Amino acid sequence: MKEKKKRIISEFNNELKLKGFKAFQIEDDSNATRVYSRKDFFKICLTTGHSKIHYAEKSFEQQGTILFFGNPHIPYSWETISTQYIGYTILFSEEFLKYSERSESLHQSPFFKIGGTPVLRISEEQRIFLNTLFQKMIEEQKSDYTYKDELIRSYIQLIIHEALKLQPSENYNETKNGTARIASVFVELLERQFPIENADTPLTMTTAKDYAQHLNIHVNYLNRAMKEITGKSTTSHITERITAEAKALLQHTDWNIADIAYALGFEYPTYFNNFFKKHTNTNPKSFRDSEV
């Protein structure tokens, strides 16, 4: 019998998942993009250089120092244009901040909302002050101080409050082809839900309506965009991706079928069995047995 392979989670991802927080310095272009599960973590970056950020339906081109806020539920991508790119990044889970009574400001702030402004211009004086906060968080995560998590939360809150005082960047351009951009954003958001690494954390978006709500658009608009750009419906894309993930979980994990069904967002295993058979012409057990 062929030994089943387990999913491999990088040491960086594993450490981040366990602690719910990670801070690091960007010293060159190779560190500008670190590998981590963005679907689980909020992100704040203080960076200096020339970059272009695509965030939901907007694109921001920036030179100099900026403060960027990334929401795991809003797709974004980052193009580094300059040859030198430096700064700091922190990643943190919503659960990490929930221990603080002041965590409500995370959701109330305009920086993490769809339609909000996630990019702010930073002066040299502001950069020096914010640099200090990021450096302190890097130092604290390595320390043995008993209350270091609470101290780090305070630094995060301080960054958010400092950002509220600043002028949001208006240096952005709406995409010329709104339909193509919406289709691209949907595909990126869909892919961000995968791979599934924890059987106890099910998919939260399984329908076209779920994705439309996250993108703050009407489901009919999303469906039209996907049909026009890809020739397939939104539901077809979701179905194909869930089916592909189901096959991967059946092949490469030892999770039982009920756990896989739950992880993929099915309320009952029978619903998953019916779904899988409809789209593969076989049931999950038979598929798994044929791959062993």
C-alpha positions, 0 to 999 in steps of 0.5 A: 500500500502506498504511504499517504503524503501529508501536507507540508506547512512551511516553518514560517507558516507553522510558527505564524499559525501557532502564535498568531503574530509575526514581524520581520524586516524587509531588507531587499527585494527577495524578502519583499514577498514572504510565503504565508497563508494570507487567507488567515492574517491581516498585514501592515507594511511600512515600505520605502521604494517604488511599487504598484499595489492592486487592491480589490478594484483599485491600483495604487502606484507609490514612490517613497515611503508608504504604510499599507494595510492588507485584509485577508478577505480582500485580494491584493497583489504587490509589484515591486518596481524599484531596484531597492525596497526596504521596510517592515511587515507584521502579520497577525490573526484576528484572534491575536487581537481579540484578547485586547478590549480595544480590538474593535478598532480593527474593524472600525478603521477604514483601512481594512474595509472594502472600499476603504483606503489601505495605502497612506503616504508617510513623511520622513519624520513619520517613517522614523517614528513608525520604524521604531514601533516595528523594531520594538515588535520584532524585539518583543517577539524574541523576548521572554517578557511574560506580557509581550503579546499584550505589548505587541497588541498595543503597538499595533493599535498605536500604528492604527491610531497614527494612521487615522491621523494621516492623509490617505493616498489618492494616487490610484487609478480605477481599472480601465476594464472593470469587468476584467478586474472583477473577474481577476479579483474573484479568481484571486479570492477563490484561490486564497481559500486554498489549500485547506490545511486544517480539518477544523476550519471549514470554507466560509465562502462556497457560493457565488453570493458569498463571494459577491458579498465579500467583494461588495458587488451584486451577485448578478454583476459578478456572474456577468463578469465571469461569464464575459471574461472566462465563458464560465459561471461563477458557480462553475469556477467554485465547483471546479476548485472545491472538486480539485481540493476534495481530490487533493485531500482524499489523495494526500491526507489521512483525514476521514471523509466526514472531516473532509466534507466539513472542511469543504463547507458541507453540512453533512457527509451525504451532501459531499458524497452527492456533490463529489459523485455528480462532478467526478462520476465516483464517490469519495471512498472509491476515488481514495481507494483507486489512488492508493 
